[in-house]
């Protein structure tokens, strides 16, 4: 996370989904004034609600990030999309067995990180 905070602070998952669907992402420079305007522009374009206003392919994103990197020196390298992949896992449960589920998630995170992966876990209320 660039700002250290989620763009939408709502606690309930339905409210977060609604905000993602209807509310523009806040300008990251409100929380981090040191963020270059061009980098925030990339974030804003990636998160547009209208798909036609977004980048149309990852090559465009990489090109824009590359320009920010060369203009600011802030981004030391652009991720090589051929060597990095993203996997999402969504775990839903009824509240029972939470201690065991937390142990399972902790074990998964430990195993994944031992393989060189980075894991981000978020909790949402219903």
Phi, psi and omega in degrees: 000129182292322185261349184084004179222153173290150180293334180234116188278001182305148181267326183276135186302321179297322178291323178295314179300317180297317178298317178299326183280330190240341188249130176299145176294134180298151176298122183297339181287348174293327179260332181228086182301342181279355179288127179298142180303323180296322179291317176297325177299322177296315179300315181298318180292322179294334186253016177298143180288325178274116182305330181291341180269354179273169169301144183269345175201167185291335177299321177296318178298311180300319178298315179294317178296322178298320178295318177297317180299315183285330181280331187245335186074001182290319181264112186287333175201153175264134183298133175284111187295343180279342183251359180233133178234158179238136177234130176255138175233126177246123182246117176249145180204165186267007179102337178281148178073022185297322179299316180293320178295320178299320177296319179297315180295317178300318179296317178299313180300314180300315180294316181296318180292329177293340177269004179092008179274158172252133183238134176238123181245132177234140175254138176230144172271156177290000000 
